[in-house]
Amino acid sequence: MAGIVTAPSVTAVLRRHAENRPEKEAAAFVTDPVREDGAQWLTYAELDARARGLAVRLRLAGVGPGDRAVLLYPAGLGFVTAFLGCLYAGVVAVPSSLPGRYRHERHRVRRIADDAGATAILTDTPTRGDVEEWLAEEGLGHLPLMATDDGAGPAPDAWTMPSTDHTTLAVLQYTSGSTGDPKGVMISHGNLLHNTAHIADVLKLDDTTRGGGWIPHFHDMGLMGLMLPPLMTGSATVLMSPSTFLKRPHLWLRMIDRFDIHYSAAPDFAYEVCSRRVTDAQAEGLDLSRWRHAVDGSEPVRAAVLDRFHRKFADHGLRADALAPCYGMAEATLFVSGAIDGPPRSLQVDADLLERNEFRPVADADQAGRDVVGCGPPRGAEVRVVDPDTLRPLPEGGVGELWLRGPVVGHGYWGRDATNEADFRATTAEGDTGYLRTGDLGALYQGEVYITGRIKDVLNLRGRNLYPQDIEHELRVQQPELGNLVGACFSVPGLGGNGQDDVLVVTHEVRGIKDEERLRELATGMRLTVAREFGAPVGAVLLLRPGGVRRTTSGKIQRSAMRELFRTGALQPTYAEYQPDLLPAVPDEETVGA
């Protein structure tokens, strides 16, 4: 898609589509794919007119090029037009989740507005009251609030193209973050153009191949993966609310069928949810044969999940080679690598060697190993594997931190010069410079990227490196009561940190079990599973109500946040067992029931 990369800006690409294909359907929001009237469409001409009108309105309100506007919208076409309106005005778009009901959610949006130095807040009429209440609560009432769908916009004819090029800042993409400190990745028009070109080349997108899904619009996969590429290739993006998927996951698949979607993407847990919750009756008549790329990313990809999903829907036309494990991150706009050609590949890797940062397949088929899914060759950026301590590049098969370089890498975090020097302009021990340090651990093996974990999440227990996602997954496999709920494993200092080894804390959500004896048996079984499968003692087991495990807006487990909640005694388990002298903040009783 060389035409995309050579364009001066995203705005120029969209203007070209509006001129060349004004009546073509560009974007849809689907409320119910089963109903004939269950989707609302906008053409390229309508999108363009609304974006130009909003751009003029922003200019008249004193919000100009380079200013930051926070976008607080529910899922829908209102966000799409507001986002494009910002680009048309040269205003930096700052997509965010809505403030929500919980204190930590509301404070997070406040931190985003503060960090970005917001000049204005954009929303829609149905949401305006809630946003006004949040602004007053957080002492942000001085910020101008604009409901962009209230019909007050001026005529779009007064719009003029802003002075933008590849270096012009387009978006502050705030990372989900595992702590309470969101950071805004500076994404330029050039980053967006190169990211779209890579995705289009790899997935073979053109003006006939639709994309879409339910990922939140403020998430990098939703915005840079599902919304923008179809628009920039001249096709159509078809969007759905995340809450619709979570309540009725089969509607995602119905949407793919009815609207002839060529590619869609979701985190690994979504494919597991579909495998478990979509009934045969709900899947009756479903045709997934035209779904060419089912992208799995945003969290560790599990081979068993992909296998179950394929077996569940193979009779409905889902091809094995449609399943596409990918790797990407907001700091690289989105797309880094993808396993597109052929069915997903996984390797049984020697677990003992993996603990010592060596990535080697097991010697024979009978040897137990850890199943690691390949995320394909690097396609969107140059990838190197580097020892995070010595900064020396590692040979093939060495497990280290993934470093990235290329035109998709963002320009750093907004307002964090010291962090940017270390993380976005990293230099190897050999003097090779200009790399992004991802914080992700992995290996390059036979030209393919394999992700093994996050540096900050690795559990160093008695000199061994264990990966929390492996423990969490094994617990769900061997303890059916844990079902498709989530858990978080992390380590804390033993004996209050007085030189003792770190100890493992296991937290997991449970549903429908109130009998204390049954909870005790479950906790005991979890301890035995961890000891048998990983050879690690468990310092504490906490069973939590559904929703008790803190997650990001995209569903990633916030293990660092869970560790801090544990250390401060802020978790409220329905049942817990503690090592007696674990931490001062933990109750002294060995067993606590609620």
PADOFI-739396 format. One record per residue (C-alpha): residue number from 1; residue in one letter; x, y, z. Coordinates in steps of 0.25 Angstrom, whole numbers, padded with zeros to 4 digits. Layout:
<nodes>
 panu dose  east north    up
  NUM    A     X     Y     Z
...
</nodes>
This chain:
<nodes>
 panu dose  east north    up
    1    M  0000  0000  0000
    2    A  0011  0010 -0004
    3    G  0000  0020 -0007
    4    I -0003  0021  0008
    5    V  0011  0023  0012
    6    T  0014  0034  0002
    7    A  0001  0042  0006
    8    P  0005  0054  0014
    9    S -0005  0051  0025
   10    V -0017  0042  0030
   11    T -0026  0054  0027
   12    A -0021  0055  0012
   13    V -0024  0040  0010
   14    L -0038  0041  0016
   15    R -0041  0054  0008
   16    R -0037  0046 -0005
   17    H -0047  0035 -0002
   18    A -0058  0045  0001
   19    E -0055  0052 -0013
   20    N -0054  0038 -0021
   21    R -0064  0030 -0014
   22    P -0074  0039 -0006
   23    E -0086  0030 -0006
   24    K -0078  0017 -0002
   25    E -0081  0012  0012
   26    A -0070  0015  0021
   27    A -0073  0012  0036
   28    A -0084  0005  0043
   29    F -0088  0003  0057
   30    V -0095 -0010  0060
   31    T -0105 -0011  0071
   32    D -0111 -0025  0067
   33    P -0106 -0032  0055
   34    V -0118 -0041  0055
   35    R -0128 -0030  0053
   36    E -0129 -0023  0039
   37    D -0129 -0010  0046
   38    G -0118 -0013  0055
   39    A -0107 -0005  0049
   40    Q -0105  0010  0046
   41    W -0096  0014  0034
   42    L -0088  0026  0030
   43    T -0083  0028  0016
   44    Y -0069  0034  0013
   45    A -0076  0047  0009
   46    E -0084  0048  0022
   47    L -0072  0045  0030
   48    D -0064  0055  0023
   49    A -0075  0066  0025
   50    R -0076  0063  0040
   51    A -0061  0063  0042
   52    R -0059  0076  0034
   53    G -0071  0083  0042
   54    L -0065  0079  0055
   55    A -0051  0084  0051
   56    V -0057  0097  0048
   57    R -0065  0097  0062
   58    L -0052  0094  0069
   59    R -0045  0105  0062
   60    L -0056  0115  0066
   61    A -0056  0110  0080
   62    G -0041  0114  0081
   63    V -0036  0099  0080
   64    G -0025  0099  0070
   65    P -0014  0091  0064
   66    G -0006  0084  0075
   67    D -0016  0086  0086
   68    R -0020  0073  0092
   69    A -0035  0069  0093
   70    V -0040  0057  0102
   71    L -0050  0049  0095
   72    L -0060  0043  0105
   73    Y -0070  0034  0097
   74    P -0078  0022  0098
   75    A -0076  0012  0086
   76    G -0082  0017  0074
   77    L -0080  0026  0061
   78    G -0079  0038  0070
   79    F -0065  0035  0074
   80    V -0061  0032  0059
   81    T -0066  0046  0055
   82    A -0060  0053  0067
   83    F -0046  0046  0065
   84    L -0046  0050  0050
   85    G -0051  0064  0053
   86    C -0039  0065  0062
   87    L -0029  0061  0051
   88    Y -0036  0070  0041
   89    A -0034  0082  0051
   90    G -0019  0078  0054
   91    V -0024  0076  0069
   92    V -0017  0064  0076
   93    A -0028  0054  0079
   94    V -0027  0047  0093
   95    P -0036  0035  0093
   96    S -0040  0030  0107
   97    S -0050  0021  0114
   98    L -0062  0028  0120
   99    P -0060  0032  0135
  100    G -0068  0020  0139
  101    R -0074  0017  0153
  102    Y -0062  0013  0161
  103    R -0052  0022  0168
  104    H -0040  0016  0161
  105    E -0046  0018  0147
  106    R -0050  0032  0150
  107    H -0037  0036  0155
  108    R -0030  0029  0143
  109    V -0037  0038  0133
  110    R -0034  0050  0142
  111    R -0019  0046  0141
  112    I -0020  0045  0126
  113    A -0026  0059  0125
  114    D -0016  0065  0134
  115    D -0004  0058  0128
  116    A -0009  0062  0114
  117    G -0011  0077  0118
  118    A -0025  0076  0112
  119    T -0030  0088  0105
  120    A -0044  0083  0103
  121    I -0053  0070  0106
  122    L -0062  0065  0095
  123    T -0074  0055  0097
  124    D -0088  0053  0092
  125    T -0101  0058  0097
  126    P -0106  0045  0104
  127    T -0093  0044  0112
  128    R -0091  0059  0114
  129    G -0098  0059  0128
  130    D -0089  0048  0133
  131    V -0077  0055  0128
  132    E -0081  0069  0134
  133    E -0083  0062  0148
  134    W -0069  0056  0147
  135    L -0063  0069  0143
  136    A -0069  0076  0155
  137    E -0065  0064  0164
  138    E -0050  0065  0159
  139    G -0049  0080  0159
  140    L -0048  0081  0144
  141    G -0060  0090  0142
  142    H -0051  0100  0135
  143    L -0049  0091  0123
  144    P -0058  0094  0111
  145    L -0068  0083  0109
  146    M -0074  0080  0095
  147    A -0085  0071  0091
  148    T -0081  0068  0077
  149    D -0095  0063  0073
  150    D -0104  0074  0078
  151    G -0106  0080  0064
  152    A -0098  0093  0067
  153    G -0087  0091  0058
  154    P -0084  0101  0047
  155    A -0084  0098  0032
  156    P -0073  0089  0027
  157    D -0070  0098  0015
  158    A -0062  0108  0024
  159    W -0051  0097  0027
  160    T -0037  0098  0022
  161    M -0027  0087  0022
  162    P -0017  0088  0034
  163    S -0002  0088  0031
  164    T  0001  0074  0035
  165    D  0011  0064  0030
  166    H  0017  0051  0035
  167    T  0024  0057  0047
  168    T  0011  0064  0052
  169    L  0005  0059  0065
  170    A -0008  0052  0063
  171    V -0011  0044  0075
  172    L -0007  0042  0090
  173    Q -0010  0027  0091
  174    Y -0011  0025  0106
  175    T -0006  0011  0110
  176    S -0015  0002  0118
  177    G -0004  0002  0129
  178    S -0002 -0008  0140
  179    T -0001  0003  0150
  180    G -0008  0016  0153
  181    D  0001  0024  0144
  182    P -0004  0024  0130
  183    K  0006  0029  0119
  184    G  0002  0035  0106
  185    V  0009  0030  0094
  186    M  0012  0041  0084
  187    I  0007  0035  0071
  188    S  0009  0044  0058
  189    H  0002  0044  0045
  190    G  0014  0036  0039
  191    N  0013  0025  0050
  192    L -0002  0023  0046
  193    L  0001  0023  0031
  194    H  0012  0013  0033
  195    N  0004  0004  0042
  196    T -0007  0004  0033
  197    A  0002  0000  0021
  198    H  0008 -0011  0028
  199    I -0005 -0017  0033
  200    A -0011 -0015  0019
  201    D  0001 -0022  0012
  202    V  0001 -0034  0022
  203    L -0014 -0036  0022
  204    K -0015 -0033  0007
  205    L -0026 -0022  0010
  206    D -0032 -0013 -0001
  207    D -0044 -0005 -0003
  208    T -0053 -0018 -0003
  209    T -0048 -0024  0010
  210    R -0056 -0020  0022
  211    G -0050 -0020  0036
  212    G -0056 -0018  0050
  213    G -0060 -0023  0063
  214    W -0063 -0020  0077
  215    I -0050 -0015  0083
  216    P -0051 -0002  0091
  217    H -0049  0010  0082
  218    F -0039  0016  0092
  219    H -0030  0003  0091
  220    D -0019  0003  0081
  221    M -0024 -0010  0075
  222    G -0038 -0004  0073
  223    L -0034  0009  0068
  224    M -0021  0006  0060
  225    G -0025 -0008  0057
  226    L -0040 -0009  0054
  227    M -0044  0006  0051
  228    L -0034  0013  0043
  229    P -0028  0002  0034
  230    P -0041 -0001  0027
  231    L -0044  0014  0025
  232    M -0031  0017  0020
  233    T -0031  0006  0010
  234    G -0045  0011  0005
  235    S -0053 -0001  0010
  236    A -0062  0000  0022
  237    T -0060 -0002  0037
  238    V -0071 -0009  0045
  239    L -0072 -0007  0060
  240    M -0079 -0013  0072
  241    S -0079 -0009  0086
  242    P -0070 -0017  0096
  243    S -0082 -0019  0105
  244    T -0090 -0025  0094
  245    F -0079 -0036  0092
  246    L -0078 -0038  0107
  247    K -0093 -0040  0109
  248    R -0095 -0048  0096
  249    P -0082 -0053  0090
  250    H -0088 -0060  0078
  251    L -0093 -0046  0073
  252    W -0078 -0043  0069
  253    L -0078 -0056  0060
  254    R -0092 -0052  0055
  255    M -0086 -0038  0051
  256    I -0074 -0044  0044
  257    D -0084 -0053  0036
  258    R -0095 -0043  0032
  259    F -0085 -0031  0029
  260    D -0075 -0040  0021
  261    I -0064 -0036  0030
  262    H -0050 -0040  0024
  263    Y -0042 -0038  0037
  264    S -0045 -0036  0052
  265    A -0037 -0036  0064
  266    A -0038 -0039  0079
  267    P -0030 -0043  0091
  268    D -0028 -0058  0094
  269    F -0039 -0058  0105
  270    A -0050 -0054  0095
  271    Y -0047 -0067  0087
  272    E -0048 -0075  0099
  273    V -0061 -0068  0103
  274    C -0067 -0072  0090
  275    S -0062 -0086  0091
  276    R -0069 -0087  0105
  277    R -0081 -0079  0104
  278    V -0086 -0079  0089
  279    T -0097 -0090  0089
  280    D -0100 -0099  0077
  281    A -0113 -0092  0076
  282    Q -0107 -0079  0075
  283    A -0097 -0084  0065
  284    E -0107 -0090  0056
  285    G -0106 -0085  0041
  286    L -0094 -0077  0044
  287    D -0084 -0076  0032
  288    L -0070 -0072  0036
  289    S -0064 -0077  0023
  290    R -0061 -0062  0018
  291    W -0054 -0058  0031
  292    R -0040 -0059  0026
  293    H -0032 -0053  0038
  294    A -0036 -0056  0052
  295    V -0025 -0048  0059
  296    D -0021 -0052  0073
  297    G -0013 -0042  0081
  298    S -0012 -0032  0092
  299    E -0009 -0043  0102
  300    P -0002 -0056  0103
  301    V -0007 -0065  0092
  302    R -0010 -0080  0096
  303    A -0010 -0091  0087
  304    A -0021 -0099  0094
  305    V -0030 -0087  0093
  306    L -0028 -0086  0078
  307    D -0030 -0101  0076
  308    R -0043 -0101  0084
  309    F -0048 -0089  0076
  310    H -0045 -0095  0062
  311    R -0051 -0109  0067
  312    K -0063 -0101  0072
  313    F -0066 -0094  0059
  314    A -0059 -0102  0048
  315    D -0073 -0108  0044
  316    H -0077 -0093  0042
  317    G -0066 -0091  0031
  318    L -0055 -0085  0040
  319    R -0042 -0089  0034
  320    A -0030 -0093  0042
  321    D -0021 -0083  0035
  322    A -0030 -0072  0038
  323    L -0025 -0072  0052
  324    A -0014 -0062  0053
  325    P -0006 -0060  0066
  326    C  0000 -0046  0065
  327    Y  0009 -0037  0074
  328    G  0008 -0022  0075
  329    M  0008 -0011  0085
  330    A  0003  0004  0086
  331    E  0017  0009  0087
  332    A  0019  0003  0073
  333    T  0006  0009  0068
  334    L  0001 -0005  0068
  335    F  0006 -0016  0058
  336    V  0020 -0023  0060
  337    S  0018 -0037  0055
  338    G  0008 -0047  0051
  339    A  0006 -0062  0048
  340    I -0002 -0060  0035
  341    D  0002 -0071  0026
  342    G -0004 -0084  0030
  343    P -0010 -0090  0043
  344    P -0004 -0085  0056
  345    R  0009 -0091  0060
  346    S  0013 -0095  0074
  347    L  0026 -0101  0080
  348    Q  0027 -0110  0092
  349    V  0039 -0102  0099
  350    D  0048 -0109  0110
  351    A  0042 -0102  0122
  352    D  0055 -0104  0130
  353    L  0064 -0097  0120
  354    L  0053 -0086  0119
  355    E  0055 -0083  0133
  356    R  0069 -0080  0130
  357    N  0066 -0071  0118
  358    E  0068 -0082  0107
  359    F  0058 -0084  0097
  360    R  0059 -0099  0091
  361    P  0049 -0109  0087
  362    V  0048 -0121  0095
  363    A  0057 -0132  0091
  364    D  0046 -0143  0089
  365    A  0031 -0143  0087
  366    D  0030 -0150  0101
  367    Q  0037 -0139  0109
  368    A  0028 -0129  0116
  369    G  0030 -0115  0112
  370    R  0023 -0101  0111
  371    D  0014 -0099  0099
  372    V  0018 -0085  0093
  373    V  0011 -0080  0081
  374    G  0018 -0073  0070
  375    C  0014 -0059  0066
  376    G  0020 -0059  0052
  377    P  0032 -0052  0046
  378    P  0035 -0037  0049
  379    R  0027 -0029  0039
  380    G  0024 -0016  0044
  381    A  0037 -0013  0051
  382    E  0052 -0018  0052
  383    V  0052 -0027  0065
  384    R  0065 -0030  0073
  385    V  0065 -0039  0086
  386    V  0074 -0032  0096
  387    D  0079 -0036  0110
  388    P  0072 -0026  0118
  389    D  0083 -0025  0129
  390    T  0096 -0025  0120
  391    L  0089 -0019  0108
  392    R  0096 -0029  0099
  393    P  0088 -0034  0087
  394    L  0085 -0049  0088
  395    P  0087 -0060  0077
  396    E  0075 -0068  0072
  397    G  0069 -0076  0084
  398    G  0073 -0066  0094
  399    V  0061 -0061  0103
  400    G  0062 -0046  0106
  401    E  0055 -0033  0104
  402    L  0050 -0029  0090
  403    W  0055 -0016  0085
  404    L  0048 -0010  0073
  405    R  0052  0000  0062
  406    G  0045  0006  0050
  407    P  0035  0017  0046
  408    V  0023  0010  0054
  409    V  0030  0013  0067
  410    G  0024  0025  0074
  411    H  0031  0038  0077
  412    G  0032  0035  0092
  413    Y  0023  0037  0104
  414    W  0016  0051  0105
  415    G  0024  0060  0115
  416    R  0034  0049  0119
  417    D  0047  0053  0114
  418    A  0056  0045  0123
  419    T  0047  0032  0121
  420    N  0048  0034  0106
  421    E  0063  0035  0106
  422    A  0064  0021  0113
  423    D  0052  0014  0106
  424    F  0050  0020  0092
  425    R  0065  0023  0089
  426    A  0072  0011  0095
  427    T  0086  0007  0091
  428    T  0091 -0007  0091
  429    A  0105 -0010  0098
  430    E  0110 -0010  0084
  431    G  0106  0004  0081
  432    D  0094  0001  0072
  433    T  0084  0012  0076
  434    G  0070  0017  0073
  435    Y  0062  0005  0079
  436    L  0049  0004  0087
  437    R  0050 -0005  0099
  438    T  0037 -0012  0100
  439    G  0038 -0018  0114
  440    D  0033 -0031  0107
  441    L  0041 -0044  0108
  442    G  0043 -0053  0096
  443    A  0051 -0060  0086
  444    L  0054 -0060  0071
  445    Y  0054 -0075  0067
  446    Q  0055 -0079  0052
  447    G  0051 -0064  0048
  448    E  0038 -0064  0057
  449    V  0035 -0056  0069
  450    Y  0031 -0064  0082
  451    I  0026 -0056  0094
  452    T  0029 -0062  0107
  453    G  0025 -0051  0117
  454    R  0027 -0038  0123
  455    I  0040 -0034  0130
  456    K  0032 -0027  0142
  457    D  0023 -0040  0143
  458    V  0033 -0051  0144
  459    L  0034 -0058  0157
  460    N  0048 -0060  0162
  461    L  0045 -0071  0173
  462    R  0057 -0078  0179
  463    G  0066 -0074  0167
  464    R  0056 -0079  0157
  465    N  0049 -0071  0147
  466    L  0034 -0074  0146
  467    Y  0023 -0068  0137
  468    P  0010 -0064  0144
  469    Q  0001 -0066  0132
  470    D  0006 -0081  0132
  471    I  0002 -0083  0146
  472    E -0011 -0076  0144
  473    H -0015 -0084  0132
  474    E -0011 -0097  0139
  475    L -0020 -0094  0151
  476    R -0032 -0092  0141
  477    V -0029 -0105  0134
  478    Q -0028 -0114  0146
  479    Q -0038 -0107  0155
  480    P -0051 -0106  0147
  481    E -0058 -0097  0158
  482    L -0049 -0086  0153
  483    G -0056 -0087  0139
  484    N -0054 -0075  0130
  485    L -0051 -0065  0141
  486    V -0038 -0059  0143
  487    G -0026 -0059  0153
  488    A -0014 -0052  0156
  489    C -0001 -0058  0162
  490    F  0010 -0049  0167
  491    S  0022 -0050  0177
  492    V  0024 -0042  0190
  493    P  0035 -0042  0200
  494    G  0035 -0052  0211
  495    L  0035 -0048  0226
  496    G  0033 -0033  0222
  497    G  0045 -0033  0213
  498    N  0056 -0036  0223
  499    G  0065 -0044  0214
  500    Q  0056 -0055  0212
  501    D  0052 -0061  0198
  502    D  0040 -0055  0191
  503    V  0028 -0064  0192
  504    L  0017 -0066  0182
  505    V  0003 -0061  0184
  506    V -0009 -0067  0176
  507    T -0022 -0059  0175
  508    H -0033 -0064  0166
  509    E -0048 -0060  0164
  510    V -0059 -0071  0168
  511    R -0074 -0071  0165
  512    G -0085 -0078  0172
  513    I -0077 -0085  0183
  514    K -0081 -0080  0197
  515    D -0078 -0093  0206
  516    E -0066 -0090  0214
  517    E -0061 -0105  0213
  518    R -0062 -0105  0198
  519    L -0054 -0092  0197
  520    R -0044 -0098  0206
  521    E -0043 -0111  0198
  522    L -0042 -0102  0185
  523    A -0030 -0094  0191
  524    T -0023 -0106  0195
  525    G -0025 -0112  0181
  526    M -0019 -0099  0176
  527    R -0007 -0100  0185
  528    L -0005 -0115  0181
  529    T -0006 -0111  0166
  530    V  0005 -0100  0167
  531    A  0014 -0109  0175
  532    R  0012 -0121  0166
  533    E  0013 -0114  0152
  534    F  0023 -0103  0156
  535    G  0030 -0108  0168
  536    A  0027 -0095  0176
  537    P  0021 -0093  0189
  538    V  0010 -0083  0191
  539    G  0010 -0073  0202
  540    A -0004 -0069  0200
  541    V -0017 -0072  0193
  542    L -0028 -0062  0192
  543    L -0041 -0065  0185
  544    L -0049 -0053  0181
  545    R -0062 -0049  0175
  546    P -0064 -0048  0160
  547    G -0058 -0034  0157
  548    G -0048 -0035  0168
  549    V -0036 -0037  0160
  550    R -0032 -0023  0155
  551    R -0031 -0022  0139
  552    T -0028 -0011  0129
  553    T -0039 -0006  0120
  554    S -0035 -0016  0110
  555    G -0035 -0028  0119
  556    K -0021 -0029  0123
  557    I -0018 -0034  0137
  558    Q -0012 -0023  0145
  559    R -0002 -0032  0154
  560    S  0006 -0020  0159
  561    A -0007 -0013  0164
  562    M -0012 -0026  0170
  563    R  0002 -0027  0177
  564    E  0000 -0013  0183
  565    L -0014 -0016  0187
  566    F -0010 -0029  0194
  567    R  0002 -0022  0201
  568    T -0008 -0011  0207
  569    G -0018 -0021  0211
  570    A -0028 -0015  0201
  571    L -0033 -0028  0195
  572    Q -0046 -0033  0200
  573    P -0046 -0048  0198
  574    T -0057 -0058  0200
  575    Y -0047 -0068  0206
  576    A -0032 -0067  0208
  577    E -0021 -0075  0214
  578    Y -0008 -0068  0218
  579    Q  0006 -0072  0222
  580    P  0005 -0067  0236
  581    D  0017 -0057  0235
  582    L  0015 -0053  0221
  583    L  0013 -0038  0222
  584    P  0009 -0028  0233
  585    A -0002 -0023  0225
  586    V -0008 -0037  0224
  587    P -0018 -0042  0236
  588    D -0011 -0051  0246
  589    E -0021 -0062  0244
  590    E -0017 -0074  0236
  591    T -0030 -0075  0230
  592    V -0040 -0063  0227
  593    G -0054 -0065  0222
  594    A -0064 -0054  0219
</nodes>
